[in-house]
Amino acid sequence: MPILTRRRIEAEFARGVYAEMTAALGEESARRILTAVVIRMAREGAARMAREAPGGAPDLDSFRALQHLWTAEDALRIEVLESTPTTFHFNVTRCRYADMYRAMGLADLGTVLSCNRDAAFCEGYDPKLKLTRTQTLMGGATHCDFRYKRA
């Protein structure tokens, strides 16, 4: 199943759970809990993918090879700026994930449900892989600036 489709299904479920948590615990607690769950799931999913990396040793090349999973269905349009053995820098110029959350009326949760996963995924996939990102389309910027570096 393409990740964009999976995220849509997850977002529908999260909407209901978040509404119940907000009613019971307040918005701040509900957002904190949802954020923690999404980050944990991203780390765990990344760790599973890392175990399947060629030779069981994840690196930047095997990470780059996974990008088709997130870009399937034209979900992301990326402009690669630099791709070396230790760096992978690109800008996302269109994000259908952000478009989808807005269309679902979940723009306020888009960062929690999607953007928060990116750095957590790095941590779970390869502790030597770090992401720096200063802006996102979900946050209203003209592009997302992904800058991956492997120590």
C-alpha positions in Angstrom: 0.0 0.0 0.0 1.5 3.4 -0.9 2.4 5.5 2.1 0.2 8.4 1.0 -2.8 6.0 1.2 -1.7 4.6 4.5 -1.3 8.1 6.0 -4.9 9.0 4.9 -6.2 5.9 6.7 -4.1 6.7 9.8 -5.3 10.3 9.8 -8.9 9.3 9.8 -8.3 7.1 12.8 -6.1 9.6 14.5 -8.8 12.3 14.0 -11.3 10.3 16.1 -8.8 9.3 18.8 -7.4 12.9 19.0 -11.0 14.3 19.5 -11.6 11.8 22.3 -8.3 12.5 24.0 -8.8 16.3 23.7 -12.3 16.0 25.3 -10.9 13.9 28.1 -7.4 15.3 28.7 -7.3 18.7 27.0 -5.7 19.8 23.8 -2.1 20.1 25.1 -2.1 16.6 26.6 -3.8 15.1 23.5 -1.3 16.7 21.2 1.7 15.5 23.3 0.4 11.9 23.4 -0.3 11.8 19.7 3.1 13.3 18.9 4.8 10.7 21.1 2.9 7.8 19.5 3.7 9.0 15.9 7.4 9.4 16.8 7.6 6.0 18.4 5.9 4.4 15.4 8.3 6.1 13.0 11.4 4.9 14.9 10.0 1.4 15.1 9.1 1.3 11.4 12.5 2.6 10.5 14.3 0.0 12.7 12.3 -2.7 10.8 13.4 -1.3 7.5 17.0 -1.0 8.7 17.1 -4.7 9.5 16.1 -5.3 5.8 18.9 -3.1 4.5 21.4 -4.9 2.3 23.8 -6.8 4.5 21.7 -5.7 7.5 23.8 -2.5 7.7 21.8 0.6 6.9 23.7 3.5 5.4 22.9 6.6 3.3 22.7 4.7 0.1 20.2 2.2 1.4 18.2 5.2 2.9 18.2 7.0 -0.5 16.9 3.8 -2.1 13.8 4.0 0.1 12.8 7.4 -1.1 10.5 5.9 -3.8 8.2 4.7 -0.9 7.4 8.3 0.1 7.3 9.8 -3.4 4.9 7.1 -4.8 1.7 8.4 -6.3 3.5 11.8 -6.9 3.2 12.3 -3.2 6.3 14.4 -3.0 8.1 16.4 -5.7 11.7 16.7 -4.8 14.6 18.7 -6.2 17.9 17.0 -5.3 20.6 19.5 -4.4 23.4 17.3 -3.3 23.9 13.6 -3.1 27.2 12.2 -1.9 28.3 9.2 0.2 27.7 11.3 3.4 25.0 13.8 2.4 21.6 13.8 0.8 20.1 17.3 0.4 16.9 18.1 -1.3 13.9 20.4 -1.3 10.3 19.2 -1.4 8.5 21.6 -3.7 5.1 19.8 -3.6 3.7 17.7 -0.8 0.5 15.8 -1.3 0.7 14.8 2.4 0.2 18.4 3.4 -2.4 18.9 0.7 -4.3 15.8 2.0 -4.2 16.9 5.7 -5.5 20.3 4.7 -8.3 18.8 2.6 -9.3 16.6 5.5 -9.5 19.6 7.8 -6.4 18.4 9.7 -4.0 21.2 8.8 -3.4 21.8 12.5 -2.3 18.1 13.0 -0.3 17.7 9.7 3.0 18.4 11.4 2.2 15.9 14.2 1.0 13.2 11.8 3.6 13.6 9.1 6.5 16.0 9.5 7.4 14.8 13.0 8.2 11.4 11.5 11.2 12.5 9.5 13.8 13.0 12.1 12.5 10.1 14.2 12.8 7.9 11.2 16.5 8.8 10.9 17.0 7.9 14.5 15.4 4.5 14.1 17.0 3.7 10.7 20.6 4.7 11.4 21.7 6.6 14.5 24.5 8.1 12.4 22.0 9.7 10.0 20.9 13.2 11.0 18.2 15.4 9.5 18.3 19.2 9.6 15.2 20.9 8.3 14.3 24.6 9.0 11.0 24.9 7.1 8.1 22.9 5.7 5.3 23.3 3.3 2.9 22.1 6.0 4.2 25.1 8.1 3.5 27.5 5.2 7.0 27.7 3.6 7.6 27.6 -0.1 9.4 24.3 0.2 10.7 21.8 2.8 14.5 21.8 3.1 15.7 18.3 3.9 19.4 18.1 4.7 20.5 14.6 5.7 24.1 14.0 6.8 25.6 10.7 7.9 28.5 11.0 10.4 
